[in-house]
Amino acid sequence: MSHLDAERLALIALGEDADPDESAHLQECSLCATEFTELSRAVLVGRSTLTVGDLEAPPARVWERIAAEVGMAAASAPDVDTDSATIDVAPAADIVDGPAASDSDETPEPKRGTRRWTKVVFALAASVAAVLVVVGVTSILRPAPTELAAAALDAFPGHPGAAGTAVVVEDPDGERQITVELDADAAGTDAYREVWLITADASAIVSLGVLEGSEGTFAIPDDVDIDEYVLVDISEEPLDGDPTHSGDSIVRGELESV
């Protein structure tokens, strides 16, 4: 089965109408359908970022390298306002249907398909750049989680050589999580490991979940006070359907405020 070429898929994703044969092919060919879906997502993301405001202008050498990579004249790179250090990114449809590169006797005009495809590449590249700028700024402005407490987890006699750590953090939304790491021999084939919080006098215990592998992060329920549930315990549990603690602790340690 022949596939739709990359240029047609990109142009359809950008909004051009598919002819009946192309539509039928996209219904039958999973490979082309997957590629079309990915391109459509890229276009959707790109268009959603066109209203976020001015983007920081990269150095001219960046556009020169992009142009060299796709075999396009450097003069065709997006316009850069050097005074305000921003990029003027036009809507994708305008980029596709914009004027062709100027003709000259010395440089033959590239074929229409090639010219349009390189413009599509620039449109998608600009969209991706906008997304990266937004994500980067959001990551910088969002406060980092606050570390509340930590514990060193020591081995029980039945598991010599085991060790672990636990760290409790609170994110800006007030949600608390505990990340545990365990260094111990692998659990038996008929057993699994579970993470618990226990009060200092062992009068109450809360299961946080099953630990798969050597590290895991678990949400701490809102009604659990870590000033009371100060012991972090990792146990080995048999596959017997009993939700209570087996009594076979691998490591345990006490949380201390940071």
Order of alpha helices (4+ residues) and beta strands (2+ residues): alpha-alpha-alpha-beta-alpha-beta-beta-alpha-alpha-beta-beta-beta-beta-beta-beta-beta-beta-beta
